[in-house]
Amino acid sequence: METTLVKVDDIYRLINDNNSIIGTTDLEYQKAFSDVCFLLSTKNCQAINNGYDLDELVKERFGEAFWHDGDKYFKEGFQKALELLGDKKFSEDDIYRALEEGERQDRTGLYDIIRPTEQTEWDVEIELICPHPSDTYVCGMQYGCDGDGCNHPEQIPYLDSDGCLILKRI
């Protein structure tokens, strides 16, 4: 199921085609509207926002020994961050604003003005599963569901161990 993930301040919201909030990282909002709103994992949303999962990068690169040699790993991590962020671009409006402001200020003032535009919306897909995976024989006979996927017409959202929707960036 495709939908849109939106970031407002530090809160992520999942918006459907009708512009209704169907998921959020705001626990209080989700509790108030739990009948129509799923809880979202902040970690999952940040991974979509960043384009990578920071914890997974750390485990992949350093394993469990990460904290033993912090200074070395900080330097390597900083270098990795520079690589990951190296393709971020300034918008045309950012450049024009900087040029206009540059006429009024000396060079040191430019660093306060030029900021890349931060993305606040992403197309995402909600992970869905078969509504009765324990009965794959019957489901497979009726809808063609098997180990390679589910074709059930009434799939349900797949939740992680904390009860949060699992999202994938499209």
N, C-alpha and C positions, 0 to 999 in steps of 0.2 A: 504494500500500500504506500503510494508516494504522497508526501506532504511537505511542509516547509517548517524548518527550525529557525526561530527568530531569537536573537539575543537583545535584551533590553537591560542596560546596566550589567549586573552580574547574574541576571535571571534568564534562563532559556525557556522558551515556550514553543510548543508544537501546534501549528495552526493548520486547520483543514481548509478545503476549498470554500467553505462558507464563512471563513475568517473567524471561526470559533476556536477557542483554546481547548485542545484535546489532550495536552500533556504539559507539564511544567516541572522545573526544579524547585519551585517555591512550595515548600511543604505545607504551609498554612493555606495557600490557595487550593492546593490539591485536596487537602482534608475537607475543606468547605464544599468542594464540588466533586467529591470522589466518585459519584455516580456517572459523571460524564468526562472526568479528567484523570489521566494516568500520571503517575509519578515518573519523572525522567532522572536518569543518573547524571549528576554534574560531570563526572569523569568521562562518560560517553559523549556528552555534549561538547566538552572541551576538546576531546580527541577529534570530533568533527570540525570544530572551529579551527584548531591548529593544523589539521591535516595529518596528524600523527598522535599516538598515545605516548605521552612522556614516560610513564612508568614502564611501558613495554620497551621503549628505546633504551632506558637505563638497564633493564634486565638483559636485553639483547647484547648490549655493548659491554657491560661490566659484571653481569651476573650478580650474585648475592653479596660479593665483597665490596660493594660500592662505597660504603662509609669508611673503609679502612685507610684509604689514601685520598682524602678529600681534595687536597690542593691539586694533585695531578688530574683527578677526575673533573674538577671544576674547570680547569683549563681546556681539557678535551671536550667537555660539555659545551663550553662557550664557543669553541671552534665549530662544533656541530650545529649550534644555534645559528651562527653566522651563515653556514652552508644552507640550512633550511630556510632562513629568511632572506637569502640572497636574491631571490627572484621577486620580492615585493617591490611594487612600483608606486610612484606618486601619481595622483590623478592630474589631469590637465588643469583643473581648478586650483589644485595645490601649487602648481608651478606659477600660474598667473598671480595668485595671492602673494606668493613669495617675491615675485618680481616687483609687484606694486609696493609691498611693504619694504622691500630692499631700497627703493628710492627714498623712503622716509627714515630708514634706520641704517646704522653701520652694520658691518658684516656679522657681528656677534649676535645681533637681534634676530637674524634669519633662523637660527637653530630653534628658537621658540615658536616660529611660525610654520615651518615646513613639517608636516606630519602626514604619513601615509593614511589613506582612507581605510578604515577598518571595516571588514565585511561583517554584516550583522544578520544575513539571511543565507540559508543553505537549503538546497533540495535534498531531502532525505527519504529513506524508505524504512518503514516499520517492518521489522522481522516478523513474519507470520509462520504459524505451525498448524499442523493438522489438529482438529479439535479432539480427536481420540486416537493418539499415537499408539496406545497400548493394543489397539485392535487393528493392526496393519493388514491383516488378512481380509477382513470385511471391507475396510476402507479401500484397500488395493483393488478388490473385486469391483467395487462400485465406482470409484473415481480414478483409479490408476495410480494411487499413491504407493510409493515404495521407498527404499532406502535412498534413492537419488532425488526425491522431492515429493511434495504434496500437491495434488491437483484438486483437493477438496474445495468445493465452491464456498464453503463457510469457514475459512481458516480464521484462527484467532491470533491476537498479538502474543508474541513470545516474550516472556518476562525473565529478567535475570534473577539471581538468588535474593536480591533485595526487593523484588516486586516492581522493578522499573522496566519500562519499555526498552527494547534493544533497537537502536537506530543505526543505519548505514548511510554514509554520504553517497549520493548518486554522482 
